Amino acid sequence: MEPLMAYVVGGLFAASIYMILRRSIVKLVIGLILLSNAANLLIFTASGLTRGAPPLIPEGAQFPDPMPAADPLPQALILTAIVIAFGVLAFAVVLINRAYEILGVDDLDLMKETDA
């Protein structure tokens, strides 16, 4: 499963870099969203994929528990990263909308010409 996830993460990173290098500001934001999703999947994959083993300790279990369990720390980090990425996305959409209302263009090169 990990080699498949490595290819998926690599593909997402490649697609995000391609989108970030485009001239449209909307494609730039889409690339940033893909980049954050790729980073989240990378953290999940690096922490180890444990299926069907929730991070719960049964009552009366001996410590250390020999049963495999998923690590809850990467899950908490990624949940926080998803919330922060959603906030950044909402802020970026508002900025893009305002810039388009004022300038009337979506192209980053044409936005530079209005800086005078």
Biopython code that builds the backbone (N, CA, C, O; Angstrom):
import numpy as np
from Bio.PDB.StructureBuilder import StructureBuilder

atoms = [
    (1, "MET", "N", (0.811, -1.193, 0.000)),
    (1, "MET", "CA", (0.000, 0.000, 0.000)),
    (1, "MET", "C", (0.860, 1.265, 0.000)),
    (1, "MET", "O", (0.489, 2.269, -0.609)),
    (2, "GLU", "N", (2.010, 1.218, 0.684)),
    (2, "GLU", "CA", (2.862, 2.403, 0.757)),
    (2, "GLU", "C", (3.444, 2.807, -0.599)),
    (2, "GLU", "O", (3.515, 4.004, -0.880)),
    (3, "PRO", "N", (3.868, 1.858, -1.459)),
    (3, "PRO", "CA", (4.354, 2.298, -2.777)),
    (3, "PRO", "C", (3.274, 2.988, -3.609)),
    (3, "PRO", "O", (3.563, 3.946, -4.325)),
    (4, "LEU", "N", (2.038, 2.509, -3.520)),
    (4, "LEU", "CA", (0.951, 3.168, -4.237)),
    (4, "LEU", "C", (0.743, 4.584, -3.707)),
    (4, "LEU", "O", (0.559, 5.518, -4.487)),
    (5, "MET", "N", (0.772, 4.745, -2.395)),
    (5, "MET", "CA", (0.610, 6.073, -1.805)),
    (5, "MET", "C", (1.773, 6.992, -2.175)),
    (5, "MET", "O", (1.585, 8.200, -2.317)),
    (6, "ALA", "N", (2.970, 6.429, -2.333)),
    (6, "ALA", "CA", (4.107, 7.247, -2.746)),
    (6, "ALA", "C", (3.892, 7.793, -4.152)),
    (6, "ALA", "O", (4.205, 8.953, -4.422)),
    (7, "TYR", "N", (3.362, 6.967, -5.045)),
    (7, "TYR", "CA", (3.066, 7.447, -6.397)),
    (7, "TYR", "C", (1.955, 8.501, -6.399)),
    (7, "TYR", "O", (2.015, 9.476, -7.148)),
    (8, "VAL", "N", (0.947, 8.293, -5.559)),
    (8, "VAL", "CA", (-0.153, 9.261, -5.477)),
    (8, "VAL", "C", (0.354, 10.601, -4.947)),
    (8, "VAL", "O", (0.010, 11.657, -5.478)),
    (9, "VAL", "N", (1.171, 10.551, -3.899)),
    (9, "VAL", "CA", (1.728, 11.784, -3.330)),
    (9, "VAL", "C", (2.626, 12.479, -4.342)),
    (9, "VAL", "O", (2.567, 13.700, -4.488)),
    (10, "GLY", "N", (3.454, 11.715, -5.039)),
    (10, "GLY", "CA", (4.317, 12.301, -6.065)),
    (10, "GLY", "C", (3.515, 12.939, -7.190)),
    (10, "GLY", "O", (3.860, 14.018, -7.671)),
    (11, "GLY", "N", (2.440, 12.268, -7.610)),
    (11, "GLY", "CA", (1.583, 12.833, -8.649)),
    (11, "GLY", "C", (0.899, 14.110, -8.192)),
    (11, "GLY", "O", (0.783, 15.064, -8.961)),
    (12, "LEU", "N", (0.443, 14.133, -6.934)),
    (12, "LEU", "CA", (-0.189, 15.344, -6.413)),
    (12, "LEU", "C", (0.811, 16.492, -6.302)),
    (12, "LEU", "O", (0.479, 17.636, -6.611)),
    (13, "PHE", "N", (2.034, 16.191, -5.861)),
    (13, "PHE", "CA", (3.059, 17.236, -5.795)),
    (13, "PHE", "C", (3.374, 17.768, -7.193)),
    (13, "PHE", "O", (3.504, 18.978, -7.380)),
    (14, "ALA", "N", (3.497, 16.877, -8.170)),
    (14, "ALA", "CA", (3.793, 17.310, -9.539)),
    (14, "ALA", "C", (2.655, 18.157, -10.105)),
    (14, "ALA", "O", (2.901, 19.187, -10.732)),
    (15, "ALA", "N", (1.415, 17.726, -9.887)),
    (15, "ALA", "CA", (0.276, 18.498, -10.384)),
    (15, "ALA", "C", (0.181, 19.852, -9.689)),
    (15, "ALA", "O", (-0.173, 20.850, -10.318)),
    (16, "SER", "N", (0.493, 19.891, -8.405)),
    (16, "SER", "CA", (0.414, 21.164, -7.689)),
    (16, "SER", "C", (1.492, 22.133, -8.159)),
    (16, "SER", "O", (1.224, 23.326, -8.303)),
    (17, "ILE", "N", (2.696, 21.646, -8.398)),
    (17, "ILE", "CA", (3.758, 22.528, -8.902)),
    (17, "ILE", "C", (3.385, 23.035, -10.293)),
    (17, "ILE", "O", (3.609, 24.206, -10.600)),
    (18, "TYR", "N", (2.826, 22.179, -11.129)),
    (18, "TYR", "CA", (2.401, 22.600, -12.461)),
    (18, "TYR", "C", (1.333, 23.693, -12.369)),
    (18, "TYR", "O", (1.388, 24.682, -13.100)),
    (19, "MET", "N", (0.367, 23.513, -11.473)),
    (19, "MET", "CA", (-0.696, 24.506, -11.334)),
    (19, "MET", "C", (-0.178, 25.811, -10.743)),
    (19, "MET", "O", (-0.639, 26.886, -11.127)),
    (20, "ILE", "N", (0.775, 25.734, -9.816)),
    (20, "ILE", "CA", (1.328, 26.952, -9.217)),
    (20, "ILE", "C", (2.089, 27.771, -10.251)),
    (20, "ILE", "O", (2.106, 28.999, -10.165)),
    (21, "LEU", "N", (2.713, 27.127, -11.218)),
    (21, "LEU", "CA", (3.496, 27.831, -12.229)),
    (21, "LEU", "C", (2.648, 28.415, -13.352)),
    (21, "LEU", "O", (3.196, 29.056, -14.248)),
    (22, "ARG", "N", (1.336, 28.219, -13.337)),
    (22, "ARG", "CA", (0.465, 28.794, -14.362)),
    (22, "ARG", "C", (0.298, 30.288, -14.114)),
    (22, "ARG", "O", (0.614, 30.774, -13.028)),
    (23, "ARG", "N", (-0.193, 31.019, -15.108)),
    (23, "ARG", "CA", (-0.324, 32.467, -14.989)),
    (23, "ARG", "C", (-1.623, 32.897, -14.332)),
    (23, "ARG", "O", (-1.714, 34.034, -13.868)),
    (24, "SER", "N", (-2.608, 32.056, -14.274)),
    (24, "SER", "CA", (-3.900, 32.410, -13.693)),
    (24, "SER", "C", (-3.838, 32.320, -12.171)),
    (24, "SER", "O", (-3.278, 31.377, -11.612)),
    (25, "ILE", "N", (-4.419, 33.314, -11.518)),
    (25, "ILE", "CA", (-4.393, 33.322, -10.060)),
    (25, "ILE", "C", (-5.312, 32.244, -9.477)),
    (25, "ILE", "O", (-5.058, 31.746, -8.380)),
    (26, "VAL", "N", (-6.367, 31.883, -10.194)),
    (26, "VAL", "CA", (-7.251, 30.805, -9.731)),
    (26, "VAL", "C", (-6.505, 29.465, -9.768)),
    (26, "VAL", "O", (-6.630, 28.656, -8.849)),
    (27, "LYS", "N", (-5.737, 29.241, -10.823)),
    (27, "LYS", "CA", (-4.950, 28.006, -10.910)),
    (27, "LYS", "C", (-3.862, 27.972, -9.841)),
    (27, "LYS", "O", (-3.495, 26.896, -9.372)),
    (28, "LEU", "N", (-3.346, 29.128, -9.453)),
    (28, "LEU", "CA", (-2.374, 29.196, -8.374)),
    (28, "LEU", "C", (-2.993, 28.717, -7.067)),
    (28, "LEU", "O", (-2.364, 27.961, -6.327)),
    (29, "VAL", "N", (-4.198, 29.141, -6.777)),
    (29, "VAL", "CA", (-4.862, 28.726, -5.544)),
    (29, "VAL", "C", (-5.201, 27.239, -5.596)),
    (29, "VAL", "O", (-5.071, 26.543, -4.589)),
    (30, "ILE", "N", (-5.629, 26.747, -6.745)),
    (30, "ILE", "CA", (-5.893, 25.306, -6.882)),
    (30, "ILE", "C", (-4.607, 24.514, -6.652)),
    (30, "ILE", "O", (-4.634, 23.456, -6.022)),
    (31, "GLY", "N", (-3.487, 25.017, -7.158)),
    (31, "GLY", "CA", (-2.197, 24.366, -6.914)),
    (31, "GLY", "C", (-1.829, 24.352, -5.445)),
    (31, "GLY", "O", (-1.279, 23.366, -4.955)),
    (32, "LEU", "N", (-2.125, 25.432, -4.732)),
    (32, "LEU", "CA", (-1.843, 25.457, -3.294)),
    (32, "LEU", "C", (-2.715, 24.459, -2.537)),
    (32, "LEU", "O", (-2.259, 23.844, -1.573)),
    (33, "ILE", "N", (-3.956, 24.295, -2.965)),
    (33, "ILE", "CA", (-4.835, 23.306, -2.333)),
    (33, "ILE", "C", (-4.287, 21.894, -2.568)),
    (33, "ILE", "O", (-4.232, 21.078, -1.648)),
    (34, "LEU", "N", (-3.886, 21.623, -3.810)),
    (34, "LEU", "CA", (-3.301, 20.306, -4.106)),
    (34, "LEU", "C", (-2.020, 20.076, -3.315)),
    (34, "LEU", "O", (-1.758, 18.960, -2.867)),
    (35, "LEU", "N", (-1.222, 21.125, -3.141)),
    (35, "LEU", "CA", (0.020, 21.006, -2.384)),
    (35, "LEU", "C", (-0.256, 20.665, -0.923)),
    (35, "LEU", "O", (0.441, 19.834, -0.340)),
    (36, "SER", "N", (-1.258, 21.292, -0.330)),
    (36, "SER", "CA", (-1.578, 20.984, 1.067)),
    (36, "SER", "C", (-2.131, 19.561, 1.204)),
    (36, "SER", "O", (-1.838, 18.876, 2.184)),
    (37, "ASN", "N", (-2.927, 19.117, 0.228)),
    (37, "ASN", "CA", (-3.436, 17.742, 0.268)),
    (37, "ASN", "C", (-2.303, 16.728, 0.097)),
    (37, "ASN", "O", (-2.300, 15.681, 0.745)),
    (38, "ALA", "N", (-1.348, 17.037, -0.773)),
    (38, "ALA", "CA", (-0.207, 16.143, -0.957)),
    (38, "ALA", "C", (0.625, 16.060, 0.320)),
    (38, "ALA", "O", (1.097, 14.984, 0.688)),
    (39, "ALA", "N", (0.803, 17.186, 0.988)),
    (39, "ALA", "CA", (1.564, 17.172, 2.240)),
    (39, "ALA", "C", (0.833, 16.367, 3.314)),
    (39, "ALA", "O", (1.465, 15.648, 4.089)),
    (40, "ASN", "N", (-0.491, 16.485, 3.362)),
    (40, "ASN", "CA", (-1.257, 15.699, 4.332)),
    (40, "ASN", "C", (-1.129, 14.203, 4.057)),
    (40, "ASN", "O", (-0.942, 13.415, 4.984)),
    (41, "LEU", "N", (-1.230, 13.812, 2.793)),
    (41, "LEU", "CA", (-1.072, 12.395, 2.452)),
    (41, "LEU", "C", (0.348, 11.902, 2.742)),
    (41, "LEU", "O", (0.543, 10.751, 3.133)),
    (42, "LEU", "N", (1.320, 12.765, 2.552)),
    (42, "LEU", "CA", (2.706, 12.386, 2.858)),
    (42, "LEU", "C", (2.881, 12.120, 4.347)),
    (42, "LEU", "O", (3.555, 11.166, 4.735)),
    (43, "ILE", "N", (2.277, 12.957, 5.175)),
    (43, "ILE", "CA", (2.367, 12.735, 6.627)),
    (43, "ILE", "C", (1.663, 11.437, 7.009)),
    (43, "ILE", "O", (2.177, 10.665, 7.818)),
    (44, "PHE", "N", (0.490, 11.194, 6.429)),
    (44, "PHE", "CA", (-0.216, 9.941, 6.705)),
    (44, "PHE", "C", (0.624, 8.734, 6.314)),
    (44, "PHE", "O", (0.726, 7.770, 7.072)),
    (45, "THR", "N", (1.225, 8.789, 5.131)),
    (45, "THR", "CA", (1.999, 7.651, 4.642)),
    (45, "THR", "C", (3.274, 7.455, 5.459)),
    (45, "THR", "O", (3.654, 6.322, 5.755)),
    (46, "ALA", "N", (3.931, 8.549, 5.822)),
    (46, "ALA", "CA", (5.172, 8.434, 6.592)),
    (46, "ALA", "C", (4.921, 7.916, 8.000)),
    (46, "ALA", "O", (5.797, 7.286, 8.592)),
    (47, "SER", "N", (3.734, 8.173, 8.542)),
    (47, "SER", "CA", (3.452, 7.704, 9.902)),
    (47, "SER", "C", (3.094, 6.226, 9.945)),
    (47, "SER", "O", (3.007, 5.638, 11.023)),
    (48, "GLY", "N", (2.889, 5.630, 8.791)),
    (48, "GLY", "CA", (2.562, 4.208, 8.753)),
    (48, "GLY", "C", (1.063, 4.005, 8.667)),
    (48, "GLY", "O", (0.297, 4.580, 9.441)),
    (49, "LEU", "N", (0.660, 3.190, 7.725)),
    (49, "LEU", "CA", (-0.761, 2.941, 7.522)),
    (49, "LEU", "C", (-1.154, 1.684, 8.283)),
    (49, "LEU", "O", (-0.731, 0.581, 7.937)),
    (50, "THR", "N", (-1.963, 1.855, 9.319)),
    (50, "THR", "CA", (-2.461, 0.738, 10.107)),
    (50, "THR", "C", (-3.968, 0.704, 9.932)),
    (50, "THR", "O", (-4.679, 1.583, 10.420)),
    (51, "ARG", "N", (-4.450, -0.313, 9.235)),
    (51, "ARG", "CA", (-5.879, -0.406, 8.941)),
    (51, "ARG", "C", (-6.582, -1.252, 9.989)),
    (51, "ARG", "O", (-6.065, -2.281, 10.424)),
    (52, "GLY", "N", (-7.748, -0.815, 10.382)),
    (52, "GLY", "CA", (-8.585, -1.597, 11.286)),
    (52, "GLY", "C", (-8.097, -1.646, 12.715)),
    (52, "GLY", "O", (-8.498, -2.536, 13.464)),
    (53, "ALA", "N", (-7.241, -0.716, 13.122)),
    (53, "ALA", "CA", (-6.744, -0.706, 14.491)),
    (53, "ALA", "C", (-6.839, 0.723, 15.038)),
    (53, "ALA", "O", (-5.880, 1.487, 14.932)),
    (54, "PRO", "N", (-7.979, 1.087, 15.618)),
    (54, "PRO", "CA", (-8.116, 2.444, 16.132)),
    (54, "PRO", "C", (-7.173, 2.682, 17.314)),
    (54, "PRO", "O", (-6.802, 1.733, 18.004)),
    (55, "PRO", "N", (-6.791, 3.912, 17.549)),
    (55, "PRO", "CA", (-5.856, 4.203, 18.646)),
    (55, "PRO", "C", (-6.539, 4.223, 20.008)),
    (55, "PRO", "O", (-6.484, 5.223, 20.724)),
    (56, "LEU", "N", (-7.180, 3.118, 20.359)),
    (56, "LEU", "CA", (-7.867, 2.996, 21.637)),
    (56, "LEU", "C", (-7.255, 1.857, 22.434)),
    (56, "LEU", "O", (-6.896, 0.823, 21.871)),
    (57, "ILE", "N", (-7.137, 2.043, 23.736)),
    (57, "ILE", "CA", (-6.615, 0.995, 24.611)),
    (57, "ILE", "C", (-7.798, 0.362, 25.328)),
    (57, "ILE", "O", (-8.535, 1.048, 26.037)),
    (58, "PRO", "N", (-7.985, -0.943, 25.148)),
    (58, "PRO", "CA", (-9.124, -1.582, 25.819)),
    (58, "PRO", "C", (-8.933, -1.600, 27.341)),
    (58, "PRO", "O", (-7.810, -1.597, 27.845)),
    (59, "GLU", "N", (-10.044, -1.619, 28.041)),
    (59, "GLU", "CA", (-9.995, -1.617, 29.500)),
    (59, "GLU", "C", (-9.378, -2.924, 30.006)),
    (59, "GLU", "O", (-9.752, -4.012, 29.567)),
    (60, "GLY", "N", (-8.437, -2.797, 30.929)),
    (60, "GLY", "CA", (-7.780, -3.958, 31.508)),
    (60, "GLY", "C", (-6.628, -4.493, 30.672)),
    (60, "GLY", "O", (-6.133, -5.586, 30.947)),
    (61, "ALA", "N", (-6.187, -3.757, 29.661)),
    (61, "ALA", "CA", (-5.085, -4.218, 28.813)),
    (61, "ALA", "C", (-3.763, -4.013, 29.528)),
    (61, "ALA", "O", (-3.597, -3.051, 30.278)),
    (62, "GLN", "N", (-2.820, -4.921, 29.295)),
    (62, "GLN", "CA", (-1.486, -4.815, 29.875)),
    (62, "GLN", "C", (-0.671, -3.815, 29.068)),
    (62, "GLN", "O", (-0.821, -3.730, 27.849)),
    (63, "PHE", "N", (0.187, -3.059, 29.738)),
    (63, "PHE", "CA", (1.028, -2.078, 29.041)),
    (63, "PHE", "C", (2.441, -2.608, 28.963)),
    (63, "PHE", "O", (2.917, -3.095, 29.988)),
    (64, "PRO", "N", (3.135, -2.568, 27.899)),
    (64, "PRO", "CA", (2.742, -2.089, 26.580)),
    (64, "PRO", "C", (1.884, -3.121, 25.854)),
    (64, "PRO", "O", (2.107, -4.327, 25.956)),
    (65, "ASP", "N", (0.919, -2.623, 25.135)),
    (65, "ASP", "CA", (-0.040, -3.476, 24.421)),
    (65, "ASP", "C", (0.627, -4.069, 23.184)),
    (65, "ASP", "O", (1.153, -3.311, 22.369)),
    (66, "PRO", "N", (0.629, -5.389, 23.008)),
    (66, "PRO", "CA", (1.275, -5.977, 21.832)),
    (66, "PRO", "C", (0.468, -5.809, 20.541)),
    (66, "PRO", "O", (0.991, -6.041, 19.452)),
    (67, "MET", "N", (-0.796, -5.409, 20.657)),
    (67, "MET", "CA", (-1.623, -5.250, 19.462)),
    (67, "MET", "C", (-1.225, -3.970, 18.720)),
    (67, "MET", "O", (-0.965, -2.944, 19.348)),
    (68, "PRO", "N", (-1.178, -4.028, 17.400)),
    (68, "PRO", "CA", (-0.855, -2.803, 16.651)),
    (68, "PRO", "C", (-2.016, -1.811, 16.698)),
    (68, "PRO", "O", (-3.185, -2.194, 16.680)),
    (69, "ALA", "N", (-1.668, -0.551, 16.756)),
    (69, "ALA", "CA", (-2.694, 0.495, 16.769)),
    (69, "ALA", "C", (-2.196, 1.665, 15.949)),
    (69, "ALA", "O", (-0.992, 1.889, 15.828)),
    (70, "ALA", "N", (-3.126, 2.402, 15.393)),
    (70, "ALA", "CA", (-2.780, 3.578, 14.619)),
    (70, "ALA", "C", (-2.278, 4.674, 15.554)),
    (70, "ALA", "O", (-2.729, 4.791, 16.694)),
    (71, "ASP", "N", (-1.343, 5.470, 15.058)),
    (71, "ASP", "CA", (-0.795, 6.572, 15.839)),
    (71, "ASP", "C", (-1.741, 7.765, 15.739)),
    (71, "ASP", "O", (-2.015, 8.218, 14.628)),
    (72, "PRO", "N", (-2.253, 8.293, 16.854)),
    (72, "PRO", "CA", (-3.221, 9.389, 16.772)),
    (72, "PRO", "C", (-2.584, 10.755, 16.494)),
    (72, "PRO", "O", (-3.290, 11.678, 16.090)),
    (73, "LEU", "N", (-1.277, 10.908, 16.698)),
    (73, "LEU", "CA", (-0.641, 12.216, 16.514)),
    (73, "LEU", "C", (-0.688, 12.699, 15.063)),
    (73, "LEU", "O", (-1.072, 13.846, 14.835)),
    (74, "PRO", "N", (-0.316, 11.880, 14.068)),
    (74, "PRO", "CA", (-0.437, 12.363, 12.683)),
    (74, "PRO", "C", (-1.878, 12.686, 12.295)),
    (74, "PRO", "O", (-2.121, 13.603, 11.510)),
    (75, "GLN", "N", (-2.826, 11.942, 12.837)),
    (75, "GLN", "CA", (-4.231, 12.217, 12.539)),
    (75, "GLN", "C", (-4.634, 13.578, 13.085)),
    (75, "GLN", "O", (-5.353, 14.323, 12.420)),
    (76, "ALA", "N", (-4.182, 13.910, 14.281)),
    (76, "ALA", "CA", (-4.492, 15.214, 14.862)),
    (76, "ALA", "C", (-3.803, 16.338, 14.092)),
    (76, "ALA", "O", (-4.395, 17.396, 13.876)),
    (77, "LEU", "N", (-2.558, 16.113, 13.679)),
    (77, "LEU", "CA", (-1.845, 17.129, 12.903)),
    (77, "LEU", "C", (-2.532, 17.392, 11.569)),
    (77, "LEU", "O", (-2.654, 18.542, 11.148)),
    (78, "ILE", "N", (-2.969, 16.358, 10.921)),
    (78, "ILE", "CA", (-3.602, 16.518, 9.609)),
    (78, "ILE", "C", (-4.977, 17.147, 9.748)),
    (78, "ILE", "O", (-5.375, 17.939, 8.894)),
    (79, "LEU", "N", (-5.709, 16.816, 10.799)),
    (79, "LEU", "CA", (-6.996, 17.461, 11.021)),
    (79, "LEU", "C", (-6.812, 18.965, 11.217)),
    (79, "LEU", "O", (-7.590, 19.758, 10.688)),
    (80, "THR", "N", (-5.789, 19.358, 11.972)),
    (80, "THR", "CA", (-5.490, 20.778, 12.145)),
    (80, "THR", "C", (-5.082, 21.413, 10.827)),
    (80, "THR", "O", (-5.494, 22.533, 10.525)),
    (81, "ALA", "N", (-4.281, 20.714, 10.042)),
    (81, "ALA", "CA", (-3.837, 21.254, 8.749)),
    (81, "ALA", "C", (-5.007, 21.425, 7.784)),
    (81, "ALA", "O", (-5.021, 22.370, 6.995)),
    (82, "ILE", "N", (-5.981, 20.529, 7.836)),
    (82, "ILE", "CA", (-7.153, 20.653, 6.959)),
    (82, "ILE", "C", (-7.955, 21.897, 7.320)),
    (82, "ILE", "O", (-8.405, 22.623, 6.433)),
    (83, "VAL", "N", (-8.136, 22.149, 8.614)),
    (83, "VAL", "CA", (-8.887, 23.328, 9.048)),
    (83, "VAL", "C", (-8.163, 24.606, 8.649)),
    (83, "VAL", "O", (-8.793, 25.550, 8.170)),
    (84, "ILE", "N", (-6.847, 24.648, 8.841)),
    (84, "ILE", "CA", (-6.069, 25.827, 8.466)),
    (84, "ILE", "C", (-6.096, 26.030, 6.959)),
    (84, "ILE", "O", (-6.223, 27.164, 6.496)),
    (85, "ALA", "N", (-5.978, 24.956, 6.183)),
    (85, "ALA", "CA", (-6.015, 25.069, 4.719)),
    (85, "ALA", "C", (-7.371, 25.581, 4.250)),
    (85, "ALA", "O", (-7.435, 26.340, 3.283)),
    (86, "PHE", "N", (-8.452, 25.185, 4.909)),
    (86, "PHE", "CA", (-9.772, 25.691, 4.535)),
    (86, "PHE", "C", (-9.872, 27.184, 4.808)),
    (86, "PHE", "O", (-10.439, 27.922, 4.002)),
    (87, "GLY", "N", (-9.332, 27.637, 5.928)),
    (87, "GLY", "CA", (-9.330, 29.067, 6.230)),
    (87, "GLY", "C", (-8.517, 29.864, 5.231)),
    (87, "GLY", "O", (-8.943, 30.934, 4.797)),
    (88, "VAL", "N", (-7.349, 29.355, 4.860)),
    (88, "VAL", "CA", (-6.518, 30.026, 3.866)),
    (88, "VAL", "C", (-7.214, 30.044, 2.509)),
    (88, "VAL", "O", (-7.141, 31.043, 1.793)),
    (89, "LEU", "N", (-7.881, 28.961, 2.148)),
    (89, "LEU", "CA", (-8.623, 28.915, 0.890)),
    (89, "LEU", "C", (-9.736, 29.958, 0.862)),
    (89, "LEU", "O", (-9.905, 30.659, -0.136)),
    (90, "ALA", "N", (-10.493, 30.065, 1.947)),
    (90, "ALA", "CA", (-11.567, 31.051, 1.994)),
    (90, "ALA", "C", (-11.014, 32.463, 1.875)),
    (90, "ALA", "O", (-11.590, 33.294, 1.172)),
    (91, "PHE", "N", (-9.917, 32.745, 2.544)),
    (91, "PHE", "CA", (-9.289, 34.066, 2.461)),
    (91, "PHE", "C", (-8.779, 34.333, 1.050)),
    (91, "PHE", "O", (-8.942, 35.439, 0.534)),
    (92, "ALA", "N", (-8.167, 33.340, 0.423)),
    (92, "ALA", "CA", (-7.643, 33.517, -0.936)),
    (92, "ALA", "C", (-8.768, 33.742, -1.944)),
    (92, "ALA", "O", (-8.613, 34.536, -2.872)),
    (93, "VAL", "N", (-9.882, 33.064, -1.775)),
    (93, "VAL", "CA", (-11.012, 33.254, -2.693)),
    (93, "VAL", "C", (-11.557, 34.672, -2.577)),
    (93, "VAL", "O", (-11.900, 35.290, -3.585)),
    (94, "VAL", "N", (-11.639, 35.189, -1.359)),
    (94, "VAL", "CA", (-12.103, 36.559, -1.172)),
    (94, "VAL", "C", (-11.115, 37.545, -1.808)),
    (94, "VAL", "O", (-11.533, 38.508, -2.450)),
    (95, "LEU", "N", (-9.821, 37.313, -1.633)),
    (95, "LEU", "CA", (-8.818, 38.195, -2.249)),
    (95, "LEU", "C", (-8.870, 38.134, -3.772)),
    (95, "LEU", "O", (-8.754, 39.163, -4.438)),
    (96, "ILE", "N", (-9.042, 36.952, -4.317)),
    (96, "ILE", "CA", (-9.124, 36.813, -5.776)),
    (96, "ILE", "C", (-10.358, 37.538, -6.310)),
    (96, "ILE", "O", (-10.288, 38.226, -7.328)),
    (97, "ASN", "N", (-11.469, 37.384, -5.628)),
    (97, "ASN", "CA", (-12.698, 38.044, -6.051)),
    (97, "ASN", "C", (-12.533, 39.559, -6.037)),
    (97, "ASN", "O", (-12.944, 40.243, -6.974)),
    (98, "ARG", "N", (-11.936, 40.072, -4.981)),
    (98, "ARG", "CA", (-11.741, 41.523, -4.882)),
    (98, "ARG", "C", (-10.760, 42.025, -5.940)),
    (98, "ARG", "O", (-10.978, 43.079, -6.538)),
    (99, "ALA", "N", (-9.699, 41.286, -6.171)),
    (99, "ALA", "CA", (-8.725, 41.691, -7.196)),
    (99, "ALA", "C", (-9.354, 41.669, -8.577)),
    (99, "ALA", "O", (-9.074, 42.539, -9.401)),
    (100, "TYR", "N", (-10.196, 40.688, -8.834)),
    (100, "TYR", "CA", (-10.855, 40.622, -10.144)),
    (100, "TYR", "C", (-11.869, 41.762, -10.310)),
    (100, "TYR", "O", (-12.021, 42.302, -11.406)),
    (101, "GLU", "N", (-12.560, 42.124, -9.228)),
    (101, "GLU", "CA", (-13.495, 43.244, -9.306)),
    (101, "GLU", "C", (-12.776, 44.551, -9.599)),
    (101, "GLU", "O", (-13.266, 45.366, -10.381)),
    (102, "ILE", "N", (-11.622, 44.758, -8.983)),
    (102, "ILE", "CA", (-10.897, 46.019, -9.155)),
    (102, "ILE", "C", (-10.167, 46.053, -10.491)),
    (102, "ILE", "O", (-10.276, 47.036, -11.225)),
    (103, "LEU", "N", (-9.428, 45.002, -10.820)),
    (103, "LEU", "CA", (-8.567, 45.011, -12.000)),
    (103, "LEU", "C", (-9.243, 44.469, -13.247)),
    (103, "LEU", "O", (-8.921, 44.898, -14.355)),
    (104, "GLY", "N", (-10.167, 43.540, -13.093)),
    (104, "GLY", "CA", (-10.842, 42.962, -14.242)),
    (104, "GLY", "C", (-10.026, 41.932, -14.993)),
    (104, "GLY", "O", (-10.386, 41.555, -16.108)),
    (105, "VAL", "N", (-8.923, 41.465, -14.402)),
    (105, "VAL", "CA", (-8.086, 40.449, -15.048)),
    (105, "VAL", "C", (-7.788, 39.329, -14.053)),
    (105, "VAL", "O", (-7.834, 39.510, -12.836)),
    (106, "ASP", "N", (-7.480, 38.167, -14.626)),
    (106, "ASP", "CA", (-7.125, 36.995, -13.830)),
    (106, "ASP", "C", (-5.646, 36.651, -13.994)),
    (106, "ASP", "O", (-5.094, 35.869, -13.219)),
    (107, "ASP", "N", (-5.016, 37.233, -14.997)),
    (107, "ASP", "CA", (-3.631, 36.922, -15.344)),
    (107, "ASP", "C", (-2.670, 37.667, -14.408)),
    (107, "ASP", "O", (-2.781, 38.880, -14.233)),
    (108, "LEU", "N", (-1.732, 36.932, -13.814)),
    (108, "LEU", "CA", (-0.783, 37.546, -12.886)),
    (108, "LEU", "C", (0.139, 38.545, -13.579)),
    (108, "LEU", "O", (0.520, 39.545, -12.969)),
    (109, "ASP", "N", (0.504, 38.301, -14.834)),
    (109, "ASP", "CA", (1.367, 39.236, -15.556)),
    (109, "ASP", "C", (0.660, 40.563, -15.814)),
    (109, "ASP", "O", (1.279, 41.625, -15.752)),
    (110, "LEU", "N", (-0.621, 40.497, -16.099)),
    (110, "LEU", "CA", (-1.374, 41.726, -16.327)),
    (110, "LEU", "C", (-1.637, 42.475, -15.022)),
    (110, "LEU", "O", (-1.811, 43.694, -15.030)),
    (111, "MET", "N", (-1.666, 41.767, -13.923)),
    (111, "MET", "CA", (-1.824, 42.425, -12.615)),
    (111, "MET", "C", (-0.584, 43.234, -12.255)),
    (111, "MET", "O", (-0.689, 44.243, -11.558)),
    (112, "LYS", "N", (0.586, 42.809, -12.720)),
    (112, "LYS", "CA", (1.820, 43.548, -12.426)),
    (112, "LYS", "C", (1.825, 44.907, -13.107)),
    (112, "LYS", "O", (2.416, 45.854, -12.588)),
    (113, "GLU", "N", (1.185, 45.015, -14.242)),
    (113, "GLU", "CA", (1.174, 46.261, -14.999)),
    (113, "GLU", "C", (0.346, 47.342, -14.328)),
    (113, "GLU", "O", (0.487, 48.515, -14.673)),
    (114, "THR", "N", (-0.512, 46.988, -13.381)),
    (114, "THR", "CA", (-1.364, 47.955, -12.709)),
    (114, "THR", "C", (-0.763, 48.462, -11.404)),
    (114, "THR", "O", (-1.445, 49.159, -10.653)),
    (115, "ASP", "N", (0.507, 48.132, -11.109)),
    (115, "ASP", "CA", (1.126, 48.493, -9.849)),
    (115, "ASP", "C", (1.633, 49.925, -9.785)),
    (115, "ASP", "O", (2.177, 50.315, -8.752)),
    (116, "ALA", "N", (1.489, 50.702, -10.799)),
    (116, "ALA", "CA", (2.074, 52.033, -10.827)),
    (116, "ALA", "C", (1.559, 52.980, -9.798)),
    (116, "ALA", "O", (1.994, 54.130, -9.745)),
]
sb = StructureBuilder()
sb.init_structure("model")
sb.init_model(0)
sb.init_chain("A")
sb.init_seg("    ")
for serial, (resi, resn, name, xyz) in enumerate(atoms, 1):
    if name == "N":
        sb.init_residue(resn, " ", resi, " ")
    sb.init_atom(name, np.array(xyz, "f"), 0.0, 1.0, " ", f" {name:<3s}", serial, name[0])
structure = sb.get_structure()
